[in-house]
Amino acid sequence: MYITENLVNLNQQQRLDLMEIIEDRHAKASAIIASQLLMASWYDVIGEDTIADAILDRLSMDLTEST
């Protein structure tokens, strides 16, 4: 990981690991993600639009946001 403008950016292996975790849990179990990032900022942190789309699609399905 490296930090740019106070955001931690994922490297390729971390992107794939996160995608695998989210994919394994998708529609099978709950996942709790705590973040102060806007959804649009996740694209910068994840660093690859296709993987970011897939991760955010799965996370935002049946999304419950808490404020």
C-alpha positions in Angstrom: 0.0 0.0 0.0 1.1 3.6 -0.5 -0.5 6.8 0.8 -1.4 9.7 -1.5 -3.2 12.7 -0.1 -4.0 10.8 3.1 -5.7 8.0 1.1 -4.3 4.5 1.2 -4.2 3.1 -2.4 -4.4 -0.6 -2.9 -1.8 -2.5 -5.0 -2.8 -5.2 -7.5 -2.6 -8.1 -5.0 -4.7 -6.1 -2.4 -7.3 -5.3 -5.1 -7.6 -8.9 -6.0 -7.7 -10.0 -2.3 -10.5 -7.5 -1.5 -12.4 -8.6 -4.6 -12.1 -12.2 -3.6 -13.4 -11.5 0.0 -16.3 -9.5 -1.3 -17.1 -12.0 -3.9 -17.1 -14.9 -1.4 -19.5 -13.1 0.9 -21.8 -11.7 -1.8 -25.3 -12.9 -1.2 -24.1 -15.4 1.4 -23.3 -13.4 4.4 -23.2 -9.9 5.7 -20.3 -7.6 5.5 -19.7 -4.4 7.5 -17.5 -1.8 5.9 -16.7 1.3 7.9 -15.4 4.3 5.9 -15.5 8.0 5.7 -14.9 7.9 2.0 -17.5 8.8 -0.5 -18.4 6.0 -2.8 -16.7 7.9 -5.7 -13.4 8.1 -3.8 -13.2 4.4 -3.6 -12.3 4.3 -7.3 -9.1 6.3 -6.5 -8.3 4.0 -3.5 -8.9 0.7 -5.3 -7.0 2.0 -8.4 -8.6 0.0 -11.1 -12.0 1.0 -12.4 -13.2 -2.5 -13.4 -12.4 -4.1 -10.1 -13.8 -1.0 -8.3 -17.0 -1.3 -10.2 -17.4 -5.0 -9.3 -16.6 -4.4 -5.6 -18.8 -1.4 -5.3 -21.6 -3.1 -7.1 -21.6 -6.0 -4.7 -21.2 -3.7 -1.7 -24.0 -1.4 -2.7 -26.5 -4.1 -3.4 -29.0 -4.0 -0.6 -26.9 -1.2 1.0 -27.9 0.2 4.4 -26.1 3.5 5.1 -25.8 4.8 8.7 -25.2 8.4 9.4 
